Amino acid sequence: MMQGTIKKLTDKNFGFITTSDSDKDLFFHANELVDVRFEDLREGDAVNFEVSDTPKGPAATKVSKA
């Protein structure tokens, strides 16, 4: 399980997570949230997640609040 911070949230049920390990932000979709609603997330929140390869590149999955 990796740790990161919510960098950006959109009004279209997706956002981006930043980590200290990478220069690139990771995309996540609200469908990948575990035990938290998208509406309850705020930019700057600490999160735990896993990374999966998708056709568009790496994305965060199994995203939960830290």
OpenMM code with the backbone's topology and positions (N, CA, C; nanometers):
from openmm import Vec3, app, unit

residues = "MET MET GLN GLY THR ILE LYS LYS LEU THR ASP LYS ASN PHE GLY PHE ILE THR THR SER ASP SER ASP LYS ASP LEU PHE PHE HIS ALA ASN GLU LEU VAL ASP VAL ARG PHE GLU ASP LEU ARG GLU GLY ASP ALA VAL ASN PHE GLU VAL SER ASP THR PRO LYS GLY PRO ALA ALA THR LYS VAL SER LYS ALA".split()
positions = [
    Vec3(0.0860, -0.1178, 0.0000),
    Vec3(0.0000, 0.0000, 0.0000),
    Vec3(0.0901, 0.1235, 0.0000),
    Vec3(0.0595, 0.2167, -0.0878),
    Vec3(0.1362, 0.3412, -0.0969),
    Vec3(0.0602, 0.4534, -0.0264),
    Vec3(0.1322, 0.5612, 0.0019),
    Vec3(0.0700, 0.6776, 0.0639),
    Vec3(0.0929, 0.8000, -0.0234),
    Vec3(-0.0047, 0.8893, -0.0219),
    Vec3(0.0063, 1.0125, -0.0984),
    Vec3(-0.0911, 1.1160, -0.0464),
    Vec3(-0.1051, 1.2233, -0.1220),
    Vec3(-0.1911, 1.3352, -0.0847),
    Vec3(-0.2791, 1.3724, -0.2036),
    Vec3(-0.4070, 1.4006, -0.1753),
    Vec3(-0.4964, 1.4461, -0.2809),
    Vec3(-0.4464, 1.5821, -0.3297),
    Vec3(-0.4110, 1.5898, -0.4571),
    Vec3(-0.3607, 1.7156, -0.5131),
    Vec3(-0.4725, 1.7951, -0.5787),
    Vec3(-0.5593, 1.7264, -0.6508),
    Vec3(-0.6646, 1.7954, -0.7265),
    Vec3(-0.7884, 1.7078, -0.7316),
    Vec3(-0.9048, 1.7695, -0.7085),
    Vec3(-1.0339, 1.7029, -0.7232),
    Vec3(-1.1136, 1.7775, -0.8293),
    Vec3(-1.1895, 1.7038, -0.9094),
    Vec3(-1.2714, 1.7663, -1.0130),
    Vec3(-1.4186, 1.7472, -0.9787),
    Vec3(-1.5048, 1.8131, -1.0530),
    Vec3(-1.6485, 1.7949, -1.0328),
    Vec3(-1.7019, 1.6793, -1.1176),
    Vec3(-1.6127, 1.6005, -1.1737),
    Vec3(-1.6513, 1.4873, -1.2580),
    Vec3(-1.6148, 1.3533, -1.1941),
    Vec3(-1.6034, 1.3499, -1.0609),
    Vec3(-1.5782, 1.2267, -0.9851),
    Vec3(-1.4422, 1.1633, -1.0112),
    Vec3(-1.3421, 1.2442, -1.0368),
    Vec3(-1.2061, 1.1927, -1.0402),
    Vec3(-1.1119, 1.2988, -0.9866),
    Vec3(-0.9888, 1.2562, -0.9622),
    Vec3(-0.8902, 1.3482, -0.9095),
    Vec3(-0.7505, 1.2946, -0.9303),
    Vec3(-0.6546, 1.3604, -0.8647),
    Vec3(-0.5151, 1.3235, -0.8795),
    Vec3(-0.4479, 1.3206, -0.7425),
    Vec3(-0.3579, 1.2234, -0.7270),
    Vec3(-0.2836, 1.2035, -0.6030),
    Vec3(-0.1366, 1.2302, -0.6317),
    Vec3(-0.0710, 1.3019, -0.5422),
    Vec3(0.0722, 1.3247, -0.5537),
    Vec3(0.1436, 1.2418, -0.4469),
    Vec3(0.2637, 1.1958, -0.4800),
    Vec3(0.3440, 1.1191, -0.3847),
    Vec3(0.4847, 1.1765, -0.3808),
    Vec3(0.5565, 1.1445, -0.2752),
    Vec3(0.6951, 1.1899, -0.2654),
    Vec3(0.7866, 1.1038, -0.3522),
    Vec3(0.7374, 0.9884, -0.3976),
    Vec3(0.8184, 0.8948, -0.4763),
    Vec3(0.8269, 0.9294, -0.6242),
    Vec3(0.7362, 1.0135, -0.6742),
    Vec3(0.7267, 1.0342, -0.8186),
    Vec3(0.6985, 1.1802, -0.8523),
    Vec3(0.7473, 1.2213, -0.9688),
    Vec3(0.7186, 1.3558, -1.0189),
    Vec3(0.5799, 1.3626, -1.0811),
    Vec3(0.5251, 1.2468, -1.1191),
    Vec3(0.3960, 1.2433, -1.1877),
    Vec3(0.2831, 1.2169, -1.0891),
    Vec3(0.1728, 1.2873, -1.1082),
    Vec3(0.0540, 1.2650, -1.0262),
    Vec3(-0.0211, 1.1433, -1.0792),
    Vec3(-0.0899, 1.0734, -0.9888),
    Vec3(-0.1667, 0.9549, -1.0257),
    Vec3(-0.3148, 0.9880, -1.0339),
    Vec3(-0.3764, 0.9482, -1.1425),
    Vec3(-0.5204, 0.9620, -1.1625),
    Vec3(-0.5937, 0.8630, -1.0723),
    Vec3(-0.7101, 0.9028, -1.0196),
    Vec3(-0.8000, 0.8069, -0.9553),
    Vec3(-0.9435, 0.8461, -0.9859),
    Vec3(-1.0306, 0.7457, -0.9890),
    Vec3(-1.1734, 0.7675, -1.0138),
    Vec3(-1.2498, 0.7337, -0.8870),
    Vec3(-1.3633, 0.7967, -0.8678),
    Vec3(-1.4461, 0.7732, -0.7489),
    Vec3(-1.4828, 0.6260, -0.7323),
    Vec3(-1.4910, 0.5508, -0.8411),
    Vec3(-1.5222, 0.4075, -0.8322),
    Vec3(-1.4157, 0.3296, -0.7565),
    Vec3(-1.2959, 0.3867, -0.7411),
    Vec3(-1.1855, 0.3182, -0.6738),
    Vec3(-1.1760, 0.3515, -0.5248),
    Vec3(-1.2700, 0.4277, -0.4723),
    Vec3(-1.2657, 0.4654, -0.3307),
    Vec3(-1.3131, 0.3511, -0.2419),
    Vec3(-1.2479, 0.3370, -0.1264),
    Vec3(-1.2820, 0.2344, -0.0284),
    Vec3(-1.3132, 0.3035, 0.1042),
    Vec3(-1.4328, 0.2819, 0.1560),
    Vec3(-1.4739, 0.3342, 0.2877),
    Vec3(-1.4707, 0.4871, 0.2976),
    Vec3(-1.4845, 0.5552, 0.1860),
    Vec3(-1.4953, 0.7014, 0.1863),
    Vec3(-1.5718, 0.7427, 0.0604),
    Vec3(-1.6519, 0.8476, 0.0741),
    Vec3(-1.7255, 0.8998, -0.0415),
    Vec3(-1.6440, 1.0106, -0.1075),
    Vec3(-1.6565, 1.0230, -0.2381),
    Vec3(-1.5836, 1.1263, -0.3119),
    Vec3(-1.6134, 1.2645, -0.2545),
    Vec3(-1.7389, 1.2872, -0.2171),
    Vec3(-1.7804, 1.4172, -0.1635),
    Vec3(-1.7112, 1.4513, -0.0320),
    Vec3(-1.6606, 1.3492, 0.0389),
    Vec3(-1.5961, 1.3716, 0.1682),
    Vec3(-1.4455, 1.3959, 0.1564),
    Vec3(-1.3902, 1.3819, 0.0368),
    Vec3(-1.2477, 1.4073, 0.0169),
    Vec3(-1.2223, 1.5561, -0.0028),
    Vec3(-1.1054, 1.6009, 0.0408),
    Vec3(-1.0625, 1.7393, 0.0230),
    Vec3(-0.9195, 1.7396, -0.0293),
    Vec3(-0.8867, 1.8387, -0.1087),
    Vec3(-0.7484, 1.8538, -0.1529),
    Vec3(-0.6609, 1.8696, -0.0296),
    Vec3(-0.5496, 1.7965, -0.0264),
    Vec3(-0.4603, 1.7965, 0.0890),
    Vec3(-0.4799, 1.6779, 0.1808),
    Vec3(-0.5887, 1.6010, 0.1632),
    Vec3(-0.6120, 1.4820, 0.2456),
    Vec3(-0.5056, 1.3763, 0.2176),
    Vec3(-0.4586, 1.3106, 0.3230),
    Vec3(-0.3669, 1.1975, 0.3086),
    Vec3(-0.4478, 1.0730, 0.2738),
    Vec3(-0.3961, 0.9943, 0.1794),
    Vec3(-0.4654, 0.8734, 0.1356),
    Vec3(-0.3678, 0.7574, 0.1214),
    Vec3(-0.4228, 0.6366, 0.1317),
    Vec3(-0.3512, 0.5136, 0.1012),
    Vec3(-0.4096, 0.4594, -0.0280),
    Vec3(-0.3284, 0.3911, -0.1073),
    Vec3(-0.3773, 0.3402, -0.2354),
    Vec3(-0.2810, 0.2368, -0.2912),
    Vec3(-0.3258, 0.1679, -0.3945),
    Vec3(-0.2411, 0.0793, -0.4726),
    Vec3(-0.2322, 0.1369, -0.6130),
    Vec3(-0.1339, 0.0936, -0.6895),
    Vec3(-0.1168, 0.1419, -0.8264),
    Vec3(-0.1416, 0.0275, -0.9232),
    Vec3(-0.2218, 0.0544, -1.0249),
    Vec3(-0.2491, -0.0431, -1.1305),
    Vec3(-0.2157, 0.0193, -1.2651),
    Vec3(-0.1691, -0.0648, -1.3569),
    Vec3(-0.1450, -0.0176, -1.4932),
    Vec3(-0.2757, -0.0187, -1.5698),
    Vec3(-0.3035, 0.0902, -1.6405),
    Vec3(-0.4227, 0.1013, -1.7244),
    Vec3(-0.3775, 0.1362, -1.8661),
    Vec3(-0.4672, 0.1294, -1.9634),
    Vec3(-0.4286, 0.1679, -2.1000),
    Vec3(-0.3762, 0.3116, -2.1096),
    Vec3(-0.4158, 0.3967, -2.0147),
    Vec3(-0.3706, 0.5364, -2.0166),
    Vec3(-0.2531, 0.5606, -1.9225),
    Vec3(-0.1971, 0.4535, -1.8663),
    Vec3(-0.0840, 0.4667, -1.7757),
    Vec3(-0.1221, 0.4275, -1.6343),
    Vec3(-0.0300, 0.4444, -1.5391),
    Vec3(-0.0578, 0.4061, -1.4007),
    Vec3(-0.1726, 0.4877, -1.3415),
    Vec3(-0.2523, 0.4234, -1.2568),
    Vec3(-0.3634, 0.4905, -1.1886),
    Vec3(-0.3734, 0.4362, -1.0472),
    Vec3(-0.4240, 0.5184, -0.9566),
    Vec3(-0.4435, 0.4768, -0.8180),
    Vec3(-0.5727, 0.3967, -0.8063),
    Vec3(-0.5660, 0.2859, -0.7328),
    Vec3(-0.6825, 0.2022, -0.7068),
    Vec3(-0.6914, 0.1762, -0.5570),
    Vec3(-0.8059, 0.1276, -0.5127),
    Vec3(-0.8280, 0.0965, -0.3702),
    Vec3(-0.7879, 0.2149, -0.2822),
    Vec3(-0.8376, 0.3326, -0.3173),
    Vec3(-0.8018, 0.4570, -0.2489),
    Vec3(-0.8836, 0.4715, -0.1207),
    Vec3(-0.8143, 0.4943, -0.0079),
    Vec3(-0.8820, 0.5157, 0.1204),
    Vec3(-0.8109, 0.6272, 0.1954),
    Vec3(-0.8826, 0.6891, 0.2886),
    Vec3(-0.8203, 0.7940, 0.3703),
    Vec3(-0.7182, 0.7306, 0.4635),
    Vec3(-0.6069, 0.8000, 0.4819),
    Vec3(-0.4997, 0.7496, 0.5685),
    Vec3(-0.5337, 0.7734, 0.7142),
] * unit.nanometer
topology = app.Topology()
chain = topology.addChain("A")
for resn in residues:
    res = topology.addResidue(resn, chain)
    for name in ("N", "CA", "C"):
        topology.addAtom(name, app.Element.getBySymbol(name[0]), res)
